[in-house]
Amino acid sequence: MSDVNVNQVLAQMRAMSVEATNKPKPVATSGEDFASLLKDSIDSVNKTQKTAQKMTTDFEKGTSDASLAEVMVSVQKAGVSFQAMVEVRNKLSDAYKEVMNMPL
């Protein structure tokens, strides 16, 4: 290696050392935090369930032009979205328990 290459490598190592000792820079986000994202997804599931319930009620009363297949798809969509939300909740709960049991 020539002196130029060694000096370049040393300069890069010093720069990396300075970066490692500095505080981490905040990550640019879209302005949306985790809590609002979670709330939005729960609201979306709730809206899906209300839509399915309304379609079912309207179909039973005969006030809707929706077919039985459309009503059943809506009910299944609401059920799947609710099950997915429950699984996310379970995973978050497990992660919280794991973090709380970590030794300091």
Secondary structure, 3 states (H helix, E strand, C coil): CCHHHHHHHHHHHHHHHHHHHCCCCCCCCCCCCHHHHHHHHHHHHHHHHHHHHHHHHHHHHCCCCCCHHHHHHHHHHHHHHHHHHHHHHHHHHHHHHHHHCCCC
